[in-house]
Amino acid sequence: MGSAGGSLKTVRLKTPVAAADLEGLEIGTVVYLDGRVFTGREGVYKKAIAEGAGLPADPAELGNVNFHCSPAATVRPDGSFEMGAVTATASFRFTQWLDRWFEISGCKVIIGKGGMAPQDYRDKFVPNGAIYLTTVGYGTGALLGRGIKEIAAAHWLAELGIAQAMWVLDVESFGPFLVESDLRGNSLFERENAKVAQGLGKLYEGTRPAIMKRYGETDRREDEVI
């Protein structure tokens, strides 16, 4: 463990991760990964869980780090693969499958974009000894792609297509990611959003009420989205 970028802590983890690797991780820590990571988004979750297919390979082959993402991949004429970039997808859509997903996959790290509801961390991640890593912003797909050293396998490619298939990746210095939730269910976004919300009332003093609701759900300014 070291420090980089001022006060930011930086950790490099080898996968499959062990419980001891995650125990000391604090929210906001920068993480890079070495080892095996496998992708999975709606197509994989629906096939594995909703359709009852289970995993397409033994969990030992897949590893215990799951990335919610779409790859920029191509299949060469000889059947080999090329992947130049991987773009994270929003993880809040996967809540409905998480209990069963942790059960069948044994995942200890889930990577995605935007985080999940803090209660999901406490109810679903904590009992399974798992954490959530978030990408650091938009436009990092090519940067993450540099960390992919080999495509070990592609499962359900014919059925689901390139974007939705499960890709098994061997990576090196794969990141950067931020620890969004730790083993105790603390959330970086929840903590920082609370800080921002403290000053929102003053910021909006004297302005007219909102005409449109945010995401069609709320016009409360305390629910400001970062």
C-alpha positions, 0 to 999 in steps of 0.5 A, a space after each residue: 500500500 502506498 500513497 499517490 495524488 496527495 492524500 489518496 491511498 493507493 492499493 494494488 490487489 491480486 485476484 482472486 482477492 482474499 478476505 484479508 485483502 479487503 479488510 483494511 480497505 477504506 472508502 475513497 482508496 484508489 485500487 488497481 487489480 492484477 489477475 482475473 476479472 470477469 464481466 457480467 451485465 443484464 444478459 449474463 444476470 438474466 441468463 444465469 439467474 432468471 433463466 436458471 442457467 447458472 454460471 457458464 464455468 466453474 467459479 474458480 475459473 472465473 475468479 471472484 471479481 465481477 465487472 459490470 461493463 460492456 467491452 469494445 471487443 472484436 472477434 478475429 477471423 481465426 476466432 481469437 479476440 481483441 479488446 481495446 476498451 471496457 466501459 462500465 455500466 450503471 450498477 443500480 439496475 442489478 439489485 434484484 439479482 444480487 442475493 442469488 448472484 453472490 450465492 452462485 458466484 462467490 464474488 467478493 468485489 463488484 466493479 461498476 459505475 455510479 454505485 448502488 443504494 447504501 442499503 444494498 451494501 448493508 443488506 447484500 454486500 456486507 453479509 457476503 463479505 463483498 465490496 464495491 469499486 466504482 470507476 473514476 469518471 467517464 471516458 476511461 474505457 481506453 485507459 482500462 483497456 490498457 490493463 487487459 493482458 489476455 482474454 481467457 474466455 468468452 462465454 455465451 457470446 453466440 447467445 448474448 452478443 459481444 456487449 452482453 457476453 461474459 468475458 474472462 480477462 487476465 489483467 495487470 494494473 487494471 484501474 484506477 477504481 475507487 472503493 465506494 463501499 467497504 466491508 462494513 457497508 460504508 459508502 463514499 458517495 453517501 458520505 460525500 453527498 451528505 456534505 454537499 447536501 448541507 449547503 444546498 438550501 443556501 445555494 438555492 435561496 431565492 430561486 423559483 421552485 423546480 419545474 421538472 422532477 429529477 429522473 421523474 422521481 423528486 424535486 427535493 434539492 436535498 436529493 441533489 445528484 452528483 
